[in-house]
Amino acid sequence: MQLAMIGLGRMGGNMVRRLVQGGHELIVYDSSAEEIRSHVGTGAKGAKDVADVARQLAPRRVVWIMVPAGAVEGTIEQLTPHLARGDIVIDGGNSNFRDSVRRAEALKKQGIEFVDVGTSGGIWGLTLGYCLMIGASPAAFQHCEPIFRTLAPADGYAHVGPSGAGHYVKMVHNGIEYGLLEAYAEGYEILHASRDFKLQLGKIAKLWNHGSVVRSWLNELAERAFSRDDQLAAIRGYVEDSGEGRWTVEEAIRLDVAAPVITLSLLARLRSRQEESFGAKVIAALRNEFGGHAVRTQ
C-alpha cells in the first residue's frame, strides 16, 4: 500500500527499506536532503516538504512520523493543514503516552485518525523485523495492518488498545529493558572486578548463551560486544536515557506499584553521567568524621 515516512534516521530509514522491499509505495521526507536522496535511490519517492508529502499521497492518506519525541508536535502541526477527513497519522517514535492520547483527541475533532506505535527492534529491525505495540481504533488498525505485517516478524505486532495504549505498553517495555540491562551490567562488572580470577568475559557470555537461565538476545549482544573488546576499554561508561524509564517510574509511583529494580536502574544511569559524585564526597567526608576512615585526595 501507499504511505509516507517523515523522519529517515536509523529507525525510520531502515523501516522505509523494509517496506519498499515488501512492495509498498513510499513517499519520504527528512530535514536532510541527502537522506531523502539515499532512499530515492532504493525505490522510494522523495518529497520537498511536508506539504509535498500530502500532495503525493492518494486518499486515504497514511503518514508515519518517525522523529524524536520533541519534534512530533511540530511535525503534526505542519502536516495536519494538508490532510483531510479519514486520513491517518502514525507516530512510531517514543512519545509520552499522555501526549499521544491528547493528540488523538485533537486530531479526531478534524476527522483524522491517530495511531501510536511503540516500536522495538533497533538497528536489527531491518533484517529481523520490529516488535510493534499499536494503539488505534479498530478501523485504523485494520486499514494499516498491511504495513505492520511487513515491518514485524511473525506474531511481532498487536493491537493493544485505543490511541495511547501503544506508547503506554512501549514505555513499560523500556522500563523492563532498563532493569535487564542493569542486571547484566552489574553481573559482568563483578566478573570484571574479581581479584581471585582473571576471567574472559566474552567466553563467559558465549557460555551463558547455551542452555543458561540467563541466556537472551541481550546477552548475545554482550557476547558480540566482548568479542570486539573483552575489557570494553574504548567505551566510556556514560549512559543516556530517552525518557521511557523516567515515565515508567512516574507511572509506578502514580499507581502505587513498587518498581525498585526499574527505579534503581534509572538512577544508575543518572550516576553514570557524573565525572565524580559530590554525594560520594560527602559520604567519604562523613565516614572520616565519625569513624576516622581514610579519604582519598585528588
Helices and strands as residue ranges (DSSP letters): E 2-6, H 10-21, E 25-29, H 33-40, E 45-46, H 50-56, E 62-65, H 69-79, G 80-82, E 88-91, H 97-108, E 113-120, G 122-124, H 125-128, E 131-135, H 138-151, E 157-161, H 165-193, H 201-208, H 217-228, H 244-254, H 260-272, H 278-291
